[in-house]
């Protein structure tokens, strides 16, 4: 089943890659926030999730297209 969005700028939010990157970043930042060596950088933990989301917005759909199965072309006999 294909997913469609009326406004083109909303389409990247349906990207599996975007949400995978964001969830991985949230998991990593949650672990790092409680580490002693990261205490000086804790202020960057959650802004990094926003930055990852912005990057994923632009590269997510392209990566999704690279790894989706292509359906075989029909024979026009």
N, C-alpha and C positions, 0 to 999 in steps of 0.2 A: 504494500500500500504506500503510495507516495504522499509525502507531506507537502502542502503548499501554504504559503503565507501571502496575504494580499500586498503587503509592502515589502519591497526587495531588501530594505535595510534590516528587516527582522529575520530574514532567512538564515543568517549565520548563527542565530541563537538555537537553531535546531541541530547544529553540528555536534556529533558525538565526540569528536576530538576536542572541541572547546570545553565541554563539560568534564571530560576526562582530565584535561590539563588543570582545570580549576580545582577539581576534587583532589588530585595528587598534590597540588600546591597547599591546599588547606590541611591535608594530612601531614605534610612535611613541616609546615609552620606550626601546627599544633604540637608536634613533638619538639621542635627546636625552641619554642618559647620557654620551655621548662628546663633548658640546659644552661649550665653556668656560663659557658663560653659565649652564649648567644645573648646574654642579658643586656649588653651594650647596644645590640641591634634589634631588640624586641619591638621598637617602634616601626620597623620596616616589615614586620611579619604580615600584617593584614593589608597594607598597601600593595604588597607583592601579589596578593590574590587578585586585586583589581588590575594590576599590570598584566598578570597572566591572562586574565579574562579579555583584556583589550588585544593582546597579541593573538590569543586563540580566536577572537572574532574575525581577524583577518586571515590567519593561516588555517584555521579549522576546516572550513569548507573545501579548500584546495586539497588538504590531506585526506579528507573523506572521499573526494572524487578519485584520488590516486588509488585508494584501496578498496573501492567498491567493485563488485563483480559487474562485468559488462555482459549484457544479455546478447546471445548470438543474433546476428542480423538475419532477418527472414530471407528466404530464397525468392527471388522475383522471376520464376520461370513461367 
